[in-house]
Amino acid sequence: MTAATPTPATLDAAALRELTRDGSGPRLLDVRTPGEFHTVHIPGAYNVPLDTVREHRADLLHHLDEDVVLICRSGARAAQAEQALSESGLPNLRVLQGGMVAWEAAGGPVTRGAARWELERQVRLFAGSIVLVSGLVGLAVPGAGLVATAVGAGLTFAAVTNTCAMGMLLAKLPYNRGPRTDINSVIATLKSRP
């Protein structure tokens, strides 16, 4: 029997709004892609993409205090970031329950940039297009429909493991990258706040 992964501590949108009302409060680390972050984010949040958190968690540890709230679109990537940072020794992390979807639904203040499709929507378009094309090609080419089966298996695996390889690949496209987020600029920004 394997040990279950502990559920991260969460904070709902109303509680976070109250904590940030006067401009102080916890540090907000938004772990979405730079493209998603620049489309819409909570004012005062720092963009530290999930890949950067995973790769440089030891570096980040020295520049974060124990009052950190992790944010993503719905909470899944923030939970992964929480696990990576807590395994490195940063205690008392919290995840914004429901992510930016819940924050916006609760009427929380946001900073908006140029509109882009969310990563989840891009995955649905890309996966759906592969299934559609392979199904149509399968009418003329025997076996082409197996591509759709492979995509279905990948989506099932993504749901069961709460990961998404297709989403991670799409996140690397120039459309989703936005301005480059490197660890040195992240740390410099984190140091600038008292």
ABEGO torsion letter per residue (X at the ends): XBBBBBBBBBBBAAAAAAAAAAGBEBBBBBABBAAAAAABBBBGBBBBBAAAAAAAAAAAAAABBABBBBBBAAGAAAAAAAAAAAAAGBBGBBBBBGEAAAAAAAGBBBBBBBBBBBAAAAAAAAAAAAAAAAAAAAAABBGAAAAAAAAAAAAAAAAAAGBBAAAAAAAABAAAAEBBBBAAAAAAAAAABX
